[in-house]
Amino acid sequence: MKYSYFPGCTLHTQTKNFNDSIKSTSAILDIELEELKDWQCCGAVYPLTTDSAMGLVSPYRSLQKAHECGNNLVTVCSACYNVLKRTNLTVANDGEIRTKLSNYMDVDEYAGESKVLHLLEAMRENNGFGIIKEKTINPLKGLKVAPYYGCLLLRPSKELKFDDPENPTIFEEFIKSIGAVAVDFPNRIECCGAYVSITSQRKVKGASESILKSASNREADIIITSCPLCYHNLAKEQERLEKDDYTFKPIPILYFTQLLALALGLEVESCGFESNKIDARPILKSKGLIYRGDA
């Protein structure tokens, strides 16, 4: 299945290991991702002003380009997904905004005809979890993985329709398909503090600490996410927790495609573990999932 692919800003900079593992695993699963040409930042936050369409120019441009290519649009960053999918819904339902955007950009009017999908949705849509299970040659048996959804994938639920906002299961389905154990922990859908990290570290501290301790109390070996901002907040908070709480044991935070790469039998070097702030390789070695001689 072929899709247009919107990587977003951080996947070409701070989270290159995420982008690399997306491309390598998608190729094995016969999901063809064609990166949009000349894409630009989606804005990262969906604009809530009602008197201006300018905040939608960038995401609309990407949606219109994908439609011109004849493809549905796939993204993986939770923030990008939130902005692109909500913009797609807006231009489908608001003719005035749609006309303003197309006139301003001098392009053919796009009215939300294409789908915006998260990679997990694209996998599920094409029986990807079944295919993952078939193609897994290194099942991650015994590895306890806590799926962290955060808020941007699930809310606002009426617009995103990603999964049940109170009891999502798509990450759990993915974890089971690679042979790991999905850890059910109470804070898996709570906000990590998100962009408040720019103005109030105190609020992020409380939110992220609750998430980390919730997963730790359920004996998770690893936390997975698809949000670079959630990754940053959760990883950064562990640096403080280690200093302040001698009982706290650091938990590696990984992008879900990094574990997928390992399960599909890619070389450890291709999984990008060395770029993570907390190294997952000691845990993976202790579980017999990578050999001690591997990187």
C-alpha positions as semicolon CSV with decimal commas, in nm:
position;residue;x (nm);y (nm);z (nm)
1;M;0,000;0,000;0,000
2;K;0,134;0,341;-0,098
3;Y;0,094;0,659;0,107
4;S;0,227;1,012;0,105
5;Y;0,443;1,056;0,414
6;F;0,473;1,364;0,635
7;P;0,768;1,315;0,873
8;G;0,752;1,646;1,058
9;C;1,038;1,859;1,183
10;T;1,183;1,657;1,469
11;L;1,210;1,334;1,271
12;H;1,472;1,496;1,051
13;T;1,664;1,643;1,345
14;Q;1,649;1,527;1,709
15;T;1,462;1,201;1,641
16;K;1,631;1,072;1,330
17;N;1,634;0,724;1,484
18;F;1,254;0,734;1,479
19;N;1,242;0,825;1,111
20;D;1,506;0,568;1,016
21;S;1,323;0,286;1,195
22;I;0,993;0,391;1,034
23;K;1,140;0,364;0,687
24;S;1,323;0,035;0,744
25;T;1,027;-0,142;0,905
26;S;0,766;-0,008;0,662
27;A;0,966;-0,147;0,371
28;I;0,956;-0,495;0,526
29;L;0,580;-0,466;0,581
30;D;0,517;-0,356;0,221
31;I;0,396;-0,012;0,331
32;E;0,535;0,233;0,078
33;L;0,589;0,578;0,225
34;E;0,666;0,848;-0,029
35;E;0,788;1,158;0,153
36;L;0,612;1,474;0,043
37;K;0,834;1,710;-0,152
38;D;0,901;2,051;0,003
39;W;0,692;1,982;0,311
40;Q;0,715;2,234;0,592
41;C;0,634;2,241;0,963
42;C;0,265;2,178;1,030
43;G;0,267;2,435;1,309
44;A;0,283;2,172;1,586
45;V;-0,033;2,306;1,755
46;Y;-0,378;2,322;1,598
47;P;-0,484;2,691;1,598
48;L;-0,799;2,768;1,794
49;T;-0,861;3,120;1,662
50;T;-1,185;3,143;1,467
51;D;-1,121;3,474;1,288
52;S;-0,818;3,369;1,083
53;A;-0,725;3,081;0,856
54;M;-0,355;3,168;0,846
55;G;-0,263;2,907;1,106
56;L;-0,396;2,638;0,873
57;V;-0,193;2,738;0,566
58;S;0,098;2,503;0,630
59;P;-0,101;2,185;0,712
60;Y;-0,344;2,261;0,428
61;R;-0,050;2,284;0,188
62;S;0,068;1,934;0,284
63;L;-0,282;1,788;0,262
64;Q;-0,336;1,941;-0,081
65;K;0,000;1,809;-0,205
66;A;-0,078;1,456;-0,086
67;H;-0,414;1,470;-0,260
68;E;-0,246;1,583;-0,582
69;C;-0,029;1,271;-0,559
70;G;-0,344;1,063;-0,530
71;N;-0,254;0,925;-0,189
72;N;-0,380;0,922;0,164
73;L;-0,139;1,092;0,404
74;V;0,050;0,905;0,676
75;T;0,233;1,069;0,964
76;V;0,373;0,932;1,288
77;C;0,446;1,224;1,520
78;S;0,145;1,262;1,751
79;A;0,146;1,642;1,724
80;C;0,162;1,634;1,344
81;Y;-0,118;1,380;1,335
82;N;-0,334;1,597;1,558
83;V;-0,283;1,911;1,348
84;L;-0,314;1,746;1,006
85;K;-0,621;1,540;1,086
86;R;-0,807;1,828;1,248
87;T;-0,718;2,056;0,956
88;N;-0,845;1,793;0,714
89;L;-1,176;1,782;0,897
90;T;-1,200;2,161;0,905
91;V;-1,153;2,206;0,530
92;A;-1,399;1,924;0,463
93;N;-1,670;2,098;0,666
94;D;-1,599;2,469;0,630
95;G;-1,625;2,596;0,272
96;E;-1,534;2,952;0,366
97;I;-1,202;2,856;0,523
98;R;-1,133;2,614;0,239
99;T;-1,183;2,886;-0,022
100;K;-0,967;3,132;0,172
101;L;-0,683;2,882;0,191
102;S;-0,693;2,774;-0,172
103;N;-0,718;3,135;-0,295
104;Y;-0,434;3,250;-0,072
105;M;-0,209;2,968;-0,190
106;D;-0,334;2,982;-0,550
107;V;-0,390;2,604;-0,566
108;D;-0,680;2,381;-0,663
109;E;-0,931;2,365;-0,383
110;Y;-0,890;2,063;-0,159
111;A;-1,194;1,961;0,042
112;G;-1,065;1,687;0,270
113;E;-1,122;1,399;0,028
114;S;-0,813;1,206;0,140
115;K;-0,754;1,034;0,474
116;V;-0,499;1,136;0,733
117;L;-0,365;0,827;0,905
118;H;-0,122;0,753;1,182
119;L;0,117;0,474;1,084
120;L;-0,048;0,249;1,341
121;E;-0,384;0,309;1,171
122;A;-0,231;0,233;0,831
123;M;-0,096;-0,093;0,971
124;R;-0,431;-0,189;1,119
125;E;-0,616;-0,089;0,801
126;N;-0,407;-0,334;0,598
127;N;-0,398;-0,618;0,854
128;G;-0,055;-0,488;0,943
129;F;-0,058;-0,638;1,289
130;G;-0,121;-0,980;1,140
131;I;0,159;-0,922;0,891
132;I;0,389;-0,804;1,170
133;K;0,320;-1,124;1,361
134;E;0,396;-1,330;1,050
135;K;0,720;-1,145;0,977
136;T;0,848;-1,126;1,334
137;I;1,158;-1,342;1,353
138;N;1,280;-1,219;1,691
139;P;0,968;-1,217;1,913
140;L;1,025;-0,999;2,218
141;K;0,913;-1,263;2,465
142;G;0,912;-1,163;2,829
143;L;0,962;-0,792;2,757
144;K;0,710;-0,584;2,951
145;V;0,620;-0,283;2,738
146;A;0,409;0,007;2,865
147;P;0,225;0,181;2,577
148;Y;0,208;0,556;2,638
149;Y;-0,059;0,725;2,425
150;G;-0,053;1,071;2,576
151;C;-0,323;1,316;2,473
152;L;-0,256;1,428;2,115
153;L;-0,340;1,093;1,956
154;L;-0,671;1,059;2,138
155;R;-0,813;1,405;2,193
156;P;-1,035;1,568;2,081
157;S;-1,182;1,223;2,027
158;K;-1,477;1,328;1,806
159;E;-1,237;1,480;1,553
160;L;-0,947;1,236;1,566
161;K;-1,136;0,908;1,608
162;F;-0,802;0,735;1,656
163;D;-0,925;0,493;1,920
164;D;-1,144;0,476;2,229
165;P;-1,024;0,786;2,420
166;E;-1,074;0,620;2,760
167;N;-0,964;0,267;2,678
168;P;-0,753;0,256;2,360
169;T;-0,612;-0,076;2,243
170;I;-0,417;-0,014;1,923
171;F;-0,077;0,009;2,093
172;E;-0,154;-0,306;2,290
173;E;-0,241;-0,490;1,967
174;F;0,091;-0,377;1,822
175;I;0,288;-0,489;2,129
176;K;0,129;-0,833;2,121
177;S;0,206;-0,868;1,749
178;I;0,581;-0,842;1,820
179;G;0,559;-1,100;2,097
180;A;0,600;-0,864;2,393
181;V;0,377;-0,821;2,698
182;A;0,156;-0,510;2,704
183;V;0,158;-0,346;3,046
184;D;-0,173;-0,189;3,146
185;F;-0,088;0,116;3,356
186;P;-0,331;0,384;3,478
187;N;-0,158;0,691;3,332
188;R;-0,115;0,571;2,976
189;I;-0,361;0,830;2,838
190;E;-0,266;1,122;3,064
191;C;-0,087;1,433;2,936
192;C;0,287;1,458;3,007
193;G;0,270;1,837;3,025
194;A;0,333;1,882;2,653
195;Y;0,432;2,235;2,547
196;V;0,389;2,369;2,899
197;S;0,753;2,259;2,937
198;I;0,845;2,589;2,771
199;T;0,684;2,800;3,046
200;S;0,638;2,581;3,354
201;Q;0,876;2,298;3,434
202;R;0,693;2,250;3,763
203;K;0,371;2,141;3,590
204;V;0,557;1,910;3,354
205;K;0,744;1,764;3,650
206;G;0,422;1,660;3,824
207;A;0,255;1,522;3,511
208;S;0,557;1,328;3,384
209;E;0,650;1,193;3,724
210;S;0,300;1,047;3,768
211;I;0,326;0,871;3,431
212;L;0,670;0,729;3,499
213;K;0,585;0,603;3,847
214;S;0,259;0,456;3,719
215;A;0,451;0,249;3,461
216;S;0,723;0,164;3,712
217;N;0,468;0,040;3,966
218;R;0,340;-0,203;3,703
219;E;0,699;-0,329;3,652
220;A;0,734;-0,207;3,293
221;D;1,072;-0,270;3,133
222;I;1,024;-0,011;2,859
223;I;0,780;0,265;2,766
224;I;0,694;0,322;2,400
225;T;0,548;0,633;2,240
226;S;0,504;0,800;1,902
227;C;0,535;1,158;2,029
228;P;0,877;1,330;2,028
229;L;0,757;1,584;2,283
230;C;0,630;1,312;2,519
231;Y;0,961;1,134;2,471
232;H;1,152;1,449;2,568
233;N;0,944;1,526;2,876
234;L;0,947;1,169;3,009
235;A;1,318;1,116;2,946
236;K;1,415;1,455;3,088
237;E;1,210;1,407;3,403
238;Q;1,392;1,083;3,479
239;E;1,718;1,273;3,516
240;R;1,566;1,466;3,808
241;L;1,390;1,164;3,955
242;E;1,716;0,970;3,972
243;K;1,870;1,247;4,181
244;D;1,573;1,305;4,410
245;D;1,438;0,952;4,462
246;Y;1,692;0,676;4,523
247;T;1,418;0,411;4,486
248;F;1,332;0,515;4,130
249;K;1,470;0,289;3,858
250;P;1,506;0,458;3,514
251;I;1,283;0,322;3,238
252;P;1,401;0,348;2,875
253;I;1,164;0,543;2,650
254;L;1,158;0,416;2,290
255;Y;0,968;0,495;1,974
256;F;0,747;0,200;1,888
257;T;0,915;0,143;1,552
258;Q;1,249;0,085;1,726
259;L;1,109;-0,225;1,896
260;L;0,942;-0,322;1,569
261;A;1,278;-0,309;1,392
262;L;1,428;-0,543;1,652
263;A;1,135;-0,785;1,628
264;L;1,156;-0,795;1,248
265;G;1,516;-0,906;1,273
266;L;1,698;-0,589;1,171
267;E;2,052;-0,540;1,299
268;V;2,069;-0,378;1,641
269;E;2,260;-0,089;1,486
270;S;1,956;-0,019;1,267
271;C;1,727;0,024;1,568
272;G;1,888;0,351;1,681
273;F;1,908;0,254;2,049
274;E;2,235;0,443;2,090
275;S;2,049;0,772;2,029
276;N;1,799;0,724;2,312
277;K;1,858;0,921;2,632
278;I;1,819;0,605;2,843
279;D;1,986;0,303;2,687
280;A;1,747;0,011;2,642
281;R;2,016;-0,234;2,535
282;P;2,109;-0,360;2,887
283;I;1,745;-0,462;2,949
284;L;1,714;-0,616;2,604
285;K;2,036;-0,813;2,661
286;S;1,918;-0,931;3,002
287;K;1,603;-1,066;2,837
288;G;1,807;-1,247;2,572
289;L;1,660;-1,031;2,295
290;I;1,996;-0,908;2,171
291;Y;2,326;-1,080;2,215
292;R;2,581;-0,940;2,456
293;G;2,825;-0,893;2,173
294;D;2,583;-0,670;1,981
295;A;2,613;-0,291;1,985
